[in-house]
């Protein structure tokens, strides 16, 4: 039902092995492809397929490569792109398999399993609501720690004029959340945020692969479900 990809890059402290183990403990048993930037520490115990970039692509192009490759080689209905610095809620796989087929995705461009504080501040239904809550800050989007797309959503995104224009501009080598969020907004669509979150960004605290400052409190979440897998 879901095709899985993880993107990874060098960090001050490598987190891929820890994040991947949490992913497996959360119940995900299918094949996984890891898209690794040069210098990334890739130690996977159960033989996930690794695509090692010969030259640095940057966060944006590595993420797009992961999504476009999954769309091409996977026949699953849903495609998941995860960062390498997340931990998972116990039972997350079972919850996703139960919930994804029931979602109304008519005006939705993608689903996020992580809700940062920055977005929660703008979502009037929080903090009491639970479920899948729509929202979109466009170019103000943060927190694409784990995104899920139905195949048609992925196709629309990859054909987005805005995304293609950013890919053609070497200025943009990161900012996946900003660029994809704006691409989805320009299509007149929202992002669905799963509340409580099924992933946490705890492994990324003060450990950015992109050179961001150590303390980014608005990127943290107050809505992680737990317990951790």
C-alpha positions as CSV (number, residue, x, y, z in Angstrom):
1,X,0.0,0.0,0.0
2,X,2.9,2.4,0.8
3,X,6.3,2.8,-0.9
4,X,9.0,4.1,1.4
5,X,12.0,6.3,0.8
6,X,14.4,8.0,3.3
7,X,16.7,10.8,2.4
8,X,20.0,11.2,4.4
9,X,22.9,13.6,4.4
10,X,26.0,14.2,6.7
11,X,25.1,15.5,10.1
12,X,27.1,16.5,13.2
13,X,25.7,13.3,14.7
14,X,24.5,10.5,12.4
15,X,20.8,9.6,13.1
16,X,19.9,7.4,10.2
17,X,20.4,4.0,12.0
18,X,18.4,5.2,15.1
19,X,15.6,6.6,12.9
20,X,15.4,3.6,10.7
21,X,15.2,1.2,13.7
22,X,12.3,3.3,15.1
23,X,10.6,3.1,11.6
24,X,10.8,-0.7,11.7
25,X,9.6,-1.0,15.3
26,X,6.6,1.1,14.3
27,X,5.5,-1.8,12.1
28,X,6.8,-0.9,8.7
29,X,8.0,-4.1,7.0
30,X,8.1,-3.2,3.3
31,X,11.1,-2.5,1.1
32,X,12.9,0.9,1.8
33,X,15.1,2.9,-0.5
34,X,17.6,5.3,1.1
35,X,18.8,8.2,-1.0
36,X,22.2,9.2,0.5
37,X,24.2,12.3,-0.1
38,X,28.0,12.0,-0.3
39,X,29.6,11.5,3.1
40,X,26.4,10.3,4.8
41,X,26.9,7.6,7.3
42,X,24.6,4.8,6.0
43,X,24.6,1.8,8.3
44,X,21.4,-0.3,7.8
45,X,21.2,-3.7,9.4
46,X,18.5,-5.4,7.3
47,X,19.6,-4.6,3.7
48,X,17.5,-1.7,2.6
49,X,18.4,-0.6,-0.9
50,X,20.8,2.4,-0.9
51,X,21.2,4.9,-3.7
52,X,24.4,6.8,-3.1
53,X,24.6,10.1,-4.9
54,X,27.9,10.4,-6.7
55,X,27.8,14.2,-6.3
56,X,26.0,16.3,-3.9
57,X,22.4,17.1,-5.0
58,X,21.3,19.2,-2.1
59,X,18.3,18.6,0.1
60,X,15.7,19.8,-2.5
61,X,17.0,17.7,-5.4
62,X,17.6,14.6,-3.3
63,X,14.1,14.8,-2.0
64,X,12.6,15.2,-5.5
65,X,14.8,12.4,-6.7
66,X,13.4,10.2,-4.0
67,X,9.8,11.0,-4.8
68,X,10.2,10.7,-8.6
69,X,12.1,7.4,-8.3
70,X,9.4,6.0,-6.0
71,X,6.7,7.1,-8.4
72,X,8.5,5.3,-11.3
73,X,9.6,2.0,-9.7
74,X,6.9,1.5,-7.0
75,X,3.4,0.3,-7.7
76,X,2.0,1.3,-4.3
77,X,-0.9,3.6,-4.0
78,X,0.8,5.9,-1.5
79,X,4.5,7.1,-1.4
80,X,6.3,8.2,1.7
81,X,9.4,10.4,1.9
82,X,11.0,10.6,5.3
83,X,13.9,12.6,6.7
84,X,16.7,10.7,8.6
85,X,16.2,12.4,11.9
86,X,12.7,11.4,13.1
87,X,11.4,8.8,15.6
88,X,8.1,7.1,15.2
89,X,5.0,6.5,17.3
90,X,4.4,2.9,18.2
91,X,1.8,1.3,15.8
92,X,2.1,4.1,13.2
93,X,2.1,1.7,10.3
94,X,-1.2,0.1,11.4
95,X,-2.8,3.5,11.9
96,X,-1.7,4.7,8.4
97,X,-3.0,1.6,6.7
98,X,-6.3,2.1,8.4
99,X,-6.7,5.8,7.8
100,X,-5.1,6.7,4.5
101,X,-7.7,4.9,2.3
102,X,-10.5,6.8,4.1
103,X,-9.2,10.3,3.6
104,X,-11.1,12.8,1.4
105,X,-8.3,14.0,-0.8
106,X,-10.3,16.1,-3.4
107,X,-8.5,19.4,-2.6
108,X,-5.4,17.9,-0.9
109,X,-1.9,18.0,-2.3
110,X,-0.1,15.8,0.3
111,X,-0.2,14.5,3.9
112,X,2.2,15.4,6.7
113,X,2.8,13.2,9.6
114,X,4.5,16.0,11.5
115,X,2.9,19.3,12.7
116,X,5.5,21.9,13.9
117,X,4.5,24.7,16.3
118,X,4.8,27.2,13.5
119,X,1.8,25.7,11.8
120,X,-0.2,24.8,14.9
121,X,-0.3,28.5,15.8
122,X,-2.2,29.1,12.5
123,X,-4.7,26.2,12.8
124,X,-7.7,27.4,14.8
125,X,-9.0,23.9,15.5
126,X,-5.9,23.1,17.6
127,X,-5.0,22.1,20.3
128,X,-8.2,20.1,21.0
129,X,-8.8,18.6,17.6
130,X,-7.7,15.2,16.5
131,X,-7.6,13.6,13.1
132,X,-6.4,14.9,9.7
133,X,-6.5,18.7,9.7
134,X,-6.0,20.8,6.5
135,X,-3.8,23.8,6.3
136,X,-1.2,25.5,4.1
137,X,1.2,28.3,4.8
138,X,2.6,28.2,1.2
139,X,6.1,29.6,1.1
140,X,6.0,29.9,5.0
141,X,5.8,26.1,5.3
142,X,8.1,24.3,7.7
143,X,8.5,20.7,8.9
144,X,8.4,18.2,6.0
145,X,9.9,15.6,8.3
146,X,7.7,12.9,6.8
147,X,5.3,13.4,3.8
148,X,2.9,11.0,2.2
149,X,1.5,11.4,-1.3
150,X,-1.1,9.4,-3.2
151,X,0.3,8.7,-6.7
152,X,-1.9,11.4,-8.4
153,X,-0.7,14.0,-5.9
154,X,2.9,13.1,-6.5
155,X,2.4,13.4,-10.3
156,X,0.8,16.8,-10.0
157,X,3.6,18.0,-7.7
158,X,6.4,16.8,-9.9
159,X,4.7,18.5,-12.9
160,X,4.3,21.8,-11.0
161,X,5.6,24.8,-12.9
162,X,6.8,26.3,-9.6
163,X,8.7,23.3,-8.5
164,X,10.3,22.9,-11.9
165,X,11.3,26.6,-11.9
166,X,13.0,26.2,-8.5
167,X,14.8,23.1,-9.7
168,X,16.1,25.0,-12.6
169,X,17.5,27.7,-10.3
170,X,20.7,26.6,-8.5
171,X,19.9,29.1,-5.7
172,X,17.5,26.6,-4.4
173,X,19.4,23.6,-2.9
174,X,17.2,23.2,0.2
175,X,13.9,24.6,1.5
176,X,11.9,21.5,0.4
177,X,9.0,22.4,2.7
178,X,8.8,26.0,1.4
179,X,9.0,25.1,-2.3
180,X,6.6,22.1,-2.1
181,X,4.2,24.0,0.2
182,X,4.0,26.8,-2.3
183,X,3.7,24.5,-5.2
184,X,0.7,22.8,-3.5
185,X,-0.8,26.2,-2.6
186,X,-0.5,27.4,-6.2
187,X,-2.5,24.3,-7.3
188,X,-5.3,25.5,-4.9
189,X,-4.7,22.6,-2.6
190,X,-4.1,22.1,1.1
191,X,-1.8,19.8,3.1
192,X,-3.4,17.4,5.6
193,X,-1.6,17.3,9.0
194,X,-2.1,14.2,11.2
195,X,-2.9,15.1,14.8
196,X,-1.5,13.6,17.0
197,X,1.7,13.4,14.9
198,X,3.0,10.0,14.1
199,X,6.6,11.2,14.0
200,X,8.8,13.4,16.1
201,X,11.8,15.5,15.1
202,X,13.7,14.8,18.3
203,X,16.8,13.4,16.6
204,X,17.2,16.6,14.6
205,X,17.5,19.0,17.5
206,X,20.7,20.9,17.3
207,X,21.8,18.4,14.6
208,X,20.9,20.0,11.2
209,X,22.3,18.6,8.0
210,X,21.6,22.0,6.4
211,X,23.5,24.4,8.6
212,X,20.5,25.8,10.4
213,X,21.0,27.3,13.9
214,X,20.8,24.8,16.8
215,X,17.7,26.2,18.5
216,X,14.5,26.4,16.3
217,X,11.7,26.1,18.8
218,X,8.9,26.7,16.2
219,X,10.1,23.6,14.3
220,X,9.4,21.4,17.3
221,X,6.0,19.9,17.9
222,X,3.6,19.8,20.9
223,X,1.4,17.1,19.2
224,X,3.5,14.0,19.0
225,X,1.4,11.0,20.0
226,X,3.8,8.6,21.6
227,X,4.8,6.2,23.0
228,X,7.9,6.0,20.8
229,X,8.5,2.9,18.8
